[in-house]
Structures are given as structure tokens and as C-alpha cells.
């Protein structure tokens, strides 16, 4: 007997969190993508230091949720796994475009600076979204990660050079070695991608002092 795999598109309820109040005063919107096993409700609190009356912070939550340990207790979420990865990517790209469109409904897009920040696993999600989706941003910050290998830099060069690209890594990041940083630098330079690298004292975390320095 032959077994085949089928795909169907379904509706799914997703959530995102907002810090700040949409108003005519808003001139900066941050869309922040959390890392593996995190939830948006907790992740958005990290950005309280840059909260003010002219800044709106949006934290979408990844679509895949799971118990972090065992079969109960604390819950986390992930942007994707290797299983059916292309459809996972397509789903979260469409989802993030929908969140972006929801932000546009506030009437903010024409006069605001749009920053997308991805942390850890969220860096790959951010890059794939910006390169595959229809949303336009002014700045892309990759914190604790880089541009995933499946993003074709040669084809995406114009896109990445049209925005301000910044990579931020802790000097004691347990997931990223100095060799990996150098390899990513060579890859970006080989493809003529302009970017800035910020190294800070710390591990695989978002450091308040560094966050405040880039909040402009």
C-alpha cells in the first residue's frame, strides 16, 4: 500500500503583544522575535528600557508551542523545526506579514522607523521573513545569531543593503564561537553586504546596556 503526504491550508489563531500605545506621537516601531522555547509575553518585557511615548514595541509569538520539560508545566514556543520546514517557514512568514499589516492599520507606517530585532532562533526567522515576505523595514538587528545559510545573499543583496543591518553577539556567547563570527563576516563581505558588528561583554542574552546604545 502506498502512503502519500498531503497538505491543506487552515486558519489558526496567533497572538502578539504590544508595549506602548498607538498614537500620532509614534515615530519608531520595533518588531521583536523571541528565541527558542520563549514566549512573547515574557520576551517583550526585556524591551522596557527603550519604552517611551514615541516608541511602539510589537512581539509576535511563534506558532509552535510545547511543554519545555515533560508533559506539563512551563510552556515555550519555536518558530520551526526541521520537520516539514518549508511549510513551517511559509506559515510564519505569512503570519509575520499579517502582524505587520495589523501595525499598518494604526496609520503609523508612513512616518515611523521600522526596526526588526531577532534574538537567537528569532534571527533566522527575521531574515527569512524579510527576504521572503512583503513587509518593508528600515533596520534589521540580529542578536545572538546571523543570516541563515538558506537565505541566498547574492539574490538578497539589494534587499539587505537597503536597510541598516546590525549583528550583535556576546563575547561569551555559549552558542557562537569567534570562528563562527569570522566565518559570517567573510560570507557577508564576499557578497558585498554592508553591516555593523557589535560585541558586548556577556553570554547568549539581550543586555540592557547594549540595547540602550542602539535605541535610536
N, C-alpha and C positions, 0 to 999 in steps of 0.2 A: 504494500500500500504506500502511495506517495504522499508525503506531508509537505504542504506549501505554507509559506508565510504571507499573510495579508496585512494591509494597513488601512485604517479608516481615520478620518479626522473627526474629533469630538470637541465639544465645548468643555472648558474647565475653569473653575473659579480660582483666581490667583489673588494674592494680596500684596500691597506695598504700603510703606509707611512714609508719612510726611512730617518733617520738622520745620516749623515756620508757618506763616500764614500767607497765602497768595494775595497779593495786593499790588497797587500801582507802584509801590516802592521797590519791588523786587528787581534787582539787576544782575543777580547771579543764581544759577540753579546747578546744584550738584546732584548727579545720579550715581549712587554708590552701590557697588555689587559686592556682597559678602563672600567669604571663603567657604571651603568645605565644612560641613556639619554645623554651620552657624545659622541663626535666624535673623531676619531683618529687624525685628523689634529690638533686639539687643545690639545689633551691629550699628544701627543708626545713632545710638547713644554716644558712640565714640566721637561723633562729629559735633557734639555740643559746644566744644571750644570755638568753632567757627560760626556758631549760630548768631544771627543778628536780624534786624528788621528788614534788611535788603537781600537776605540770602534764604533760599528755599532748598531743603535737602530732601531728596527722594531715595528711599531704599526699597527696591523690589526684592521679593523673596523668591528663591529658586523653587521650581515646581515639584521637585522630588524630595519628599520628607521621609524620615526613618528614625527609629529609636537608636540613639548613639551606642548604648550598651544593652544587650539582651533584648527582651520583648516588652519592656515598659520603661517608664522614667523619662529622662531628658530626651527631647526631640531635636534633630538637626535637619538641614536640607542641603542638597547638592544640585549643581547646575546640570550635571550629566555624569554618565559612566561610559564605559566602552561598549556597553550593550546597546545596539540599535542607535549608535552615536549620531549618525547623520540626521535622523529624525528628531533625536533629542536636541541637537543644535538648532534645527529648523524651528522647533517648537519654542525654544527660549528666545530666539531672535525675533519671532513674531510677537511673543509676549512682551519683550522689552520695547519693541516698536509701539505696542499698544499702550504701555505705560507712558512712553514719550508723547504719544498723541494726547493722552489724558492731561499731561502737563501743558501742552499747547492750548488746550481748551481754556486754560486760565488766562489766555491772552498775553503770555509772557515772552514768547519766543523772539519776537522782532526786536526786543530791546534788552535782552539778557545774554550773559555769557554762560554757555552750557559746558559744564565740566563733567566728564565721566571718570569715576575712580573705581578700579577693580582691585580687590585685595586677594592674594593667594589664588585659589581656583577661579575667583572672580576676574582675574586679569585675562585669562583665556576667554571667558565668556564675554568680557567687554570688547576684546579685539575682534572676535567672530561677529558680534552684534554690529559693531561699527563698520566692518568690512562687508558683511552680507545683508545687513538691514537697510532701511531707508531713512534712518534718523541722522541728522546733521549735528555735529558737536564742534566746539571750539578748542577743547583741551581734553587730552586723554592721559590719565595718570595710572601707571601700572605699579602697584605696591606689593612687593614680595613675589614678583613673577615677571614674565616677559611676553613677547608676542609668540603665540603657539606655532609650532612648525607647519601646521596645515594651512596657515594664512600665507598666501603667496605674496611675498613682499615686492616682487617685481611688478605684479599686476596691481598691487595696492599702494605703490609708491606715491602716486599723486594724492591719494586719499590721506595717507599718513603725514605727508608733508604739507597738507592743507590745514592741519591742526597742530597744536602745541603738544608734543609727546614728551612725557617725563617718566622715567623709571626710577623707583625708589626701593632701596634694599638696605637692610640692617647688616652691619659688618659681622654680626654673629648669627646671622640667619641660618638656622639648622637645616633648611631645605635648599639653600642656594650657596654654592661654593664660589670662590674667587675665579676659578676656572670657568664656571658656567657664566659668570658675569662677563668675562673676557670674550667667551665664545659668542654671546648675544651681541656684544659690542661690535665684533668683527662682522657678524651677519648683517646687522643694521647698516654699518658703514659700507659693506660690499654692495648693498642695494641702494646706497645713497639716501638713506632715511635719516633725516635730521631729528635729533633727540637730545635730551639732557639727562644725565645720571646723577642721582643724589644718594650718597652713602651716609648713613647715620649710625650712631652707637646703639646697638640693640639687636634683638632677635626678630623672629617672624611675627611682628606685631605692628600696629599703627601707633607711632609715637607722637604724642601730643605736640611736643616742641617742633618737630618736623612738619606736622600738619599745619601749624600756625604760620610757619615760614612760607608755605606755598599757597596760603589763602589770600589770593589777590587776583 
